[in-house]
Amino acid sequence: MIQTTKQSLRRFLLEEQLLLQPRSGEKTDKTGKELVRDVIRKLECVQIDPVAAVRANQHLVLSARIANYDPAWLNELLREHDVFEYFANAACVIPIEDYPIFEPTRARIREHLTASIEALQPVPEQVMDKLREEGAQPARAFESDQRVHGYWENANNNARTKATSHAINLLTDSAHIRIVGREGNQRLFDLTSNSIPPELLSAANEMDLEEAQRLMLLKYFRAYRVFEPSDSRFGWLRLNAAERREAINQFMRAGIVTEVKVEGLKHPYYILTSDRERLLAYSEENANAETKDITFLPPLDNMLWSRKRLEDLFEFEYRWEIYTPAIKRKYGYYAMPILAGDRLIGRMDPRLDRKEGVLKVELLHFEPEVKATAQLRNNVKKAIKAFAKANGAIHVIYS
């Protein structure tokens, strides 16, 4: 066991999440897509979400870490098969070299969906045949007059989802086909067997279940960097509470994981033993929020995955209120936490009108314990102006 403080642990975490230092790419010989590849590899995966109050979550995550980020860079990596989309923390963009270790997840989902695919035949096979004969196709290439109940529809209501759309979703989730490109909300699909390198397909087919689970746990540890076993998504393996605790203990006995006692917390956190010296190197620093870089984190940013960790280390309660009825929302539909130095100091709820080139700030809130000086407010508004420009807006207006 090692001992540390909340500030040291959160500064270590922010450093590992590429949020403590200035954004990468200011002075580099790397191309944009190389920078994106590096960030995804460092973070292990980036969560995908279609909600775009400003831009889709994956682009805001990358923009928070890469200067002058262009969404086209991520789309290039996807088209060139350097990354793939599948389920980790949720639907995520993942480095292509990790494809084999997700085979148990694919097998579990495939088994669960087999009956639904068969019930929808011949539509799924027709989708597969079209891809087999014509190569990668956009979603709009698949048309059907037949309507079925999709994933999110109430079975008691009239069916509204196109049969081909539902077939594509089923085939994608079960990994028979996969997304090989994105342009806006338009997805491009191809057969998995045509678009994953043969050596990775072979490795996936030969992957031992126990070894895949071990590698998945290590990937999760690297993604979270500071973790604890109460997380229901621990390891992305659907482990129960006892299995999560035992997994931690096994890695501790092997010397791979180290327990961390945090001043002021009753329960421990855990880190990779290989991170031990880096954590111990963090000294107590008086982080001045008025002079540190300010970053706006989207609701599904990697840093926000663990609400418990946010409360423990940052003393910041966060809930994405997208599914909360509007009348009951406290901070707004897309409230983004504001990171200043190593503190979360407030929230900003933005809406982007790309056609008009306007970013509207519905809410700008500072936490009660934050001294919102004139300098801090000015710095935050400057950061909002830069955020607007980075996302294609010319003007900022405040509600």
C-alpha positions in Angstrom: 0.0 0.0 0.0 1.1 3.6 -0.7 -0.4 6.7 0.9 -1.2 10.0 -0.9 -3.5 13.0 -0.9 -6.6 13.7 -3.0 -4.8 16.5 -4.9 -1.7 14.3 -5.7 -3.9 11.5 -6.9 -6.2 13.7 -9.0 -3.2 15.4 -10.6 -1.7 12.1 -11.5 -5.1 11.0 -12.9 -5.4 14.2 -15.0 -1.9 13.8 -16.3 -2.6 10.3 -17.4 -5.9 11.5 -19.0 -3.9 14.1 -20.9 -5.7 17.0 -19.3 -3.1 18.5 -17.0 -0.7 19.8 -19.6 -1.4 22.0 -22.6 -3.1 20.3 -25.6 -0.8 18.3 -27.8 -0.1 19.2 -31.4 0.9 22.9 -30.9 4.5 22.1 -32.1 4.9 18.7 -33.7 5.8 17.0 -36.9 3.0 14.5 -36.5 0.0 14.6 -38.8 -3.5 15.2 -37.3 -4.5 11.5 -37.6 -1.2 10.5 -35.9 -2.0 12.7 -33.0 -5.5 11.2 -32.7 -4.1 7.7 -32.9 -1.7 8.5 -30.1 -4.4 9.9 -27.9 -6.8 7.0 -28.4 -4.0 4.6 -27.6 -3.1 6.5 -24.4 -6.7 6.7 -23.3 -7.3 3.0 -24.5 -10.7 4.0 -26.0 -13.0 7.0 -26.5 -16.7 6.8 -26.1 -19.0 7.4 -29.0 -22.3 9.2 -28.6 -24.5 10.7 -31.4 -25.9 13.5 -29.2 -24.5 16.7 -30.6 -25.4 19.8 -28.7 -22.1 21.0 -30.0 -20.4 18.0 -31.6 -20.5 14.2 -30.9 -18.9 13.2 -27.7 -15.9 11.5 -29.3 -14.9 14.7 -31.1 -15.2 16.8 -27.9 -13.1 14.3 -26.0 -10.3 14.5 -28.6 -10.6 18.3 -29.0 -10.1 18.7 -25.3 -6.7 17.0 -25.7 -5.5 18.0 -29.2 -5.0 21.6 -30.4 -6.8 22.5 -33.6 -8.5 19.1 -33.7 -10.4 18.2 -36.9 -13.1 15.5 -36.8 -11.8 14.4 -40.2 -8.7 13.0 -38.6 -10.7 10.4 -36.6 -12.8 9.5 -39.7 -9.5 8.9 -41.6 -8.4 6.4 -38.9 -11.7 4.6 -39.1 -11.6 4.4 -42.9 -8.0 3.2 -42.9 -8.9 0.5 -40.3 -6.5 1.9 -37.6 -9.3 1.9 -35.1 -12.6 0.0 -34.7 -15.9 0.7 -33.0 -17.2 -1.7 -30.4 -18.4 -2.0 -26.8 -15.9 -1.2 -24.0 -17.1 1.4 -21.5 -20.0 1.7 -23.9 -19.8 2.1 -27.7 -16.2 3.2 -28.2 -13.5 3.9 -30.7 -10.7 1.4 -29.9 -7.2 0.9 -31.3 -7.4 -1.9 -34.0 -4.6 -3.9 -32.3 -7.0 -4.6 -29.5 -9.5 -6.4 -31.8 -8.7 -9.9 -30.6 -9.2 -9.4 -26.9 -12.8 -8.3 -27.5 -13.7 -11.8 -29.0 -15.5 -13.0 -25.7 -17.6 -9.8 -25.8 -18.5 -10.4 -29.4 -19.3 -14.0 -28.8 -21.6 -13.2 -25.8 -23.5 -10.5 -27.8 -23.6 -12.7 -30.9 -25.2 -15.6 -28.9 -27.7 -13.2 -27.3 -28.8 -11.8 -30.7 -28.8 -14.9 -32.8 -32.5 -15.5 -32.3 -33.4 -11.9 -33.2 -31.3 -12.1 -36.4 -33.0 -15.4 -37.4 -36.4 -14.0 -36.7 -35.7 -11.1 -39.1 -34.5 -13.3 -42.0 -34.1 -12.9 -44.9 -33.4 -9.2 -44.4 -30.1 -9.7 -42.5 -28.8 -12.1 -45.1 -29.8 -9.7 -47.9 -27.8 -7.0 -46.1 -24.8 -9.3 -45.9 -25.1 -10.3 -49.6 -25.1 -6.7 -50.7 -21.9 -6.0 -48.8 -20.4 -9.2 -50.0 -21.1 -8.3 -53.6 -20.7 -4.5 -53.7 -18.3 -3.8 -50.8 -18.7 -1.1 -48.2 -22.0 0.8 -48.3 -23.5 3.7 -46.5 -26.6 3.1 -44.4 -28.8 4.9 -46.9 -28.0 2.2 -49.5 -30.3 -0.2 -47.6 -33.9 0.5 -48.1 -37.0 -1.4 -47.0 -40.8 -0.8 -46.8 -41.1 -3.4 -44.0 -41.3 -1.9 -40.5 -40.3 -3.7 -37.3 -39.8 -2.9 -33.7 -36.3 -1.5 -33.2 -34.1 -1.5 -30.1 -35.7 1.6 -28.6 -39.4 1.1 -29.5 -42.2 0.0 -27.3 -43.4 -3.4 -28.5 -47.0 -2.3 -27.7 -46.8 0.6 -30.2 -46.8 0.5 -34.0 -43.5 -0.7 -35.5 -41.6 2.2 -37.1 -38.0 1.0 -37.7 -37.0 -0.1 -41.2 -36.3 -3.8 -41.3 -32.9 -3.1 -43.0 -32.0 -0.6 -40.3 -32.8 -3.0 -37.5 -30.8 -5.8 -39.4 -27.8 -3.5 -39.6 -27.9 -2.7 -35.9 -28.2 -6.4 -35.0 -25.4 -7.4 -37.5 -23.1 -4.6 -36.2 -23.6 -5.4 -32.5 -23.0 -9.1 -33.2 -19.9 -8.2 -35.3 -20.9 -9.8 -38.5 -20.5 -6.4 -40.1 -18.9 -3.2 -38.7 -18.7 0.5 -39.2 -15.8 1.4 -41.4 -16.4 5.1 -41.8 -18.5 8.1 -40.6 -19.4 11.4 -42.2 -21.6 13.3 -39.9 -24.4 11.0 -38.8 -24.0 8.8 -41.9 -22.3 5.5 -41.2 -20.4 3.3 -43.7 -20.6 -0.5 -43.3 -18.6 -3.5 -44.5 -18.3 -7.2 -43.7 -16.1 -7.7 -40.7 -14.3 -10.5 -42.6 -13.4 -8.0 -45.3 -12.2 -5.1 -43.2 -10.3 -6.6 -40.2 -6.7 -7.6 -41.0 -6.4 -11.4 -41.4 -3.8 -11.8 -38.7 -6.1 -10.0 -36.2 -9.1 -12.2 -37.2 -6.9 -15.3 -36.7 -5.7 -14.1 -33.3 -9.3 -13.4 -32.3 -10.4 -16.9 -33.3 -7.6 -18.4 -31.4 -8.0 -16.2 -28.3 -8.2 -18.1 -25.0 -11.1 -16.9 -22.9 -9.1 -16.6 -19.7 -6.3 -14.8 -21.4 -8.8 -12.4 -23.1 -10.3 -11.6 -19.8 -6.9 -10.9 -18.2 -6.0 -8.6 -21.1 -9.4 -6.8 -20.9 -8.9 -6.2 -17.2 -5.4 -4.7 -17.9 -6.9 -2.5 -20.6 -9.6 -1.3 -18.2 -6.9 -0.5 -15.6 -4.9 1.5 -18.1 -8.1 3.3 -19.2 -9.3 4.3 -15.8 -5.7 4.6 -14.2 -7.2 5.2 -10.8 -9.9 2.5 -10.1 -11.8 0.6 -7.4 -14.0 -2.5 -7.5 -17.4 -0.9 -6.8 -17.7 0.1 -10.5 -20.4 -2.1 -12.1 -18.5 -1.8 -15.4 -15.3 -3.0 -13.8 -13.1 -4.7 -16.5 -16.0 -4.4 -19.0 -16.6 -8.0 -18.2 -20.0 -8.1 -16.3 -18.4 -9.3 -13.1 -20.3 -9.5 -9.9 -19.0 -7.7 -6.8 -17.2 -10.7 -5.4 -15.5 -11.4 -8.8 -14.4 -7.7 -9.0 -12.8 -7.9 -5.6 -11.1 -11.2 -6.4 -9.8 -9.8 -9.7 -8.2 -6.9 -7.8 -6.7 -9.3 -5.2 -5.2 -11.6 -7.9 -3.5 -8.7 -9.7 -2.2 -7.4 -6.3 -0.8 -10.8 -5.5 0.9 -10.8 -8.9 2.4 -7.4 -8.1 0.6 -5.8 -11.1 -1.8 -3.6 -9.0 -1.0 -1.5 -5.9 -3.4 -0.3 -3.3 -3.6 3.4 -2.6 -4.7 4.9 0.7 -6.0 8.4 0.1 -6.0 11.0 2.9 -9.5 11.8 3.9 -11.1 8.7 2.3 -12.2 5.6 4.2 -11.9 3.2 1.2 -8.8 2.6 -1.0 -8.2 3.2 -4.6 -5.9 1.1 -6.9 -3.3 1.9 -9.5 -1.0 -0.2 -11.8 2.2 -0.9 -9.9 4.0 0.5 -13.0 2.5 3.9 -12.2 3.6 3.9 -8.6 6.7 6.1 -9.0 4.9 8.6 -11.2 2.2 9.0 -8.5 4.7 9.4 -5.7 6.5 12.1 -7.7 3.5 14.4 -7.5 4.0 16.9 -4.7 1.4 19.1 -3.2 0.9 22.1 -5.4 -1.4 25.1 -4.9 -3.2 24.9 -8.2 -4.5 28.4 -8.9 -7.6 28.0 -11.0 -7.3 31.6 -12.3 -4.0 30.9 -14.1 -4.4 27.4 -15.3 -5.7 26.2 -18.6 -9.4 25.8 -18.8 -11.0 22.8 -20.5 -14.7 21.9 -21.0 -15.4 18.2 -20.6 -18.2 16.5 -22.5 -20.6 14.4 -20.4 -19.1 11.1 -21.6 -15.4 12.2 -21.3 -13.1 9.4 -20.0 -12.4 11.6 -16.9 -16.1 11.5 -16.0 -16.7 7.8 -16.3 -16.6 7.2 -12.6 -19.0 9.5 -10.7 -17.7 8.1 -7.4 -14.1 9.0 -8.3 -15.2 12.5 -9.2 -16.9 13.0 -5.8 -14.0 11.4 -3.9 -11.1 13.2 -5.6 -12.6 16.4 -6.9 -15.5 16.8 -4.5 -17.7 17.3 -7.6 -21.1 15.8 -8.0 -22.1 15.2 -11.7 -25.1 13.8 -13.4 -25.8 14.1 -17.1 -29.3 15.4 -17.2 -30.2 14.5 -20.8 -32.8 12.0 -19.6 -34.1 14.2 -16.8 -37.4 16.0 -17.6 -36.6 19.5 -18.6 -38.5 21.0 -15.7 -36.4 19.0 -13.2 -33.0 19.8 -14.7 -30.7 21.7 -12.4 -27.8 22.5 -14.8 -29.1 21.7 -18.3 -29.3 19.1 -21.0 -25.6 19.1 -22.0 -23.9 20.7 -19.0 -20.1 20.3 -19.4 -17.9 20.3 -16.3 -15.3 23.1 -16.4 -11.8 21.9 -15.5 -9.3 24.6 -14.4 -5.9 23.3 -13.4 -6.7 20.3 -11.2 -10.1 21.4 -10.0 -13.6 21.1 -11.4 -14.9 24.6 -10.8 -18.3 24.7 -12.5 -20.4 23.8 -15.6 -21.2 25.3 -19.0 -24.3 24.2 -20.9 -23.7 25.0 -24.6 -25.8 24.8 -27.8 -24.2 25.2 -31.2 -26.1 26.6 -34.1 -23.6 25.7 -36.9 -25.7 27.3 -39.6 -25.7 30.7 -37.9 -22.2 30.3 -36.5 -23.4 30.9 -33.0 -22.6 29.2 -29.7 -25.3 29.9 -27.1 -24.4 29.4 -23.5 -27.6 28.4 -21.7 -25.9 28.3 -18.3 -22.6 29.2 -16.8 -22.3 28.0 -13.2 -19.5 28.1 -10.7 -19.4 25.7 -7.8 -20.4 27.3 -4.4 -16.9 26.9 -2.9 -15.2 28.5 -6.0 -14.3 32.2 -5.6 -15.6 33.5 -9.0 -13.3 36.5 -9.2 -13.4 38.9 -12.2 -10.1 37.4 -13.4 -11.5 33.8 -13.3 -14.7 34.8 -15.1 -12.7 36.6 -17.7 -10.5 33.5 -18.2 -13.5 31.2 -18.5 -15.2 33.5 -21.0 -12.0 33.6 -23.1 -11.9 29.8 -23.0 -15.6 29.7 -24.1 -14.7 31.9 -27.0 -11.9 29.6 -28.0 -14.2 26.6 -27.6 -16.7 28.2 -29.8 -14.1 28.9 -32.5 -12.8 25.3 -32.3 -16.3 24.0 -33.0 -17.1 26.3 -35.9 -18.9 29.2 -34.2 -18.0 32.9 -34.8 -20.1 34.4 -32.0 -21.0 33.5 -28.4 -24.2 34.6 -26.7 -25.2 34.1 -23.1 -28.8 33.4 -22.0 
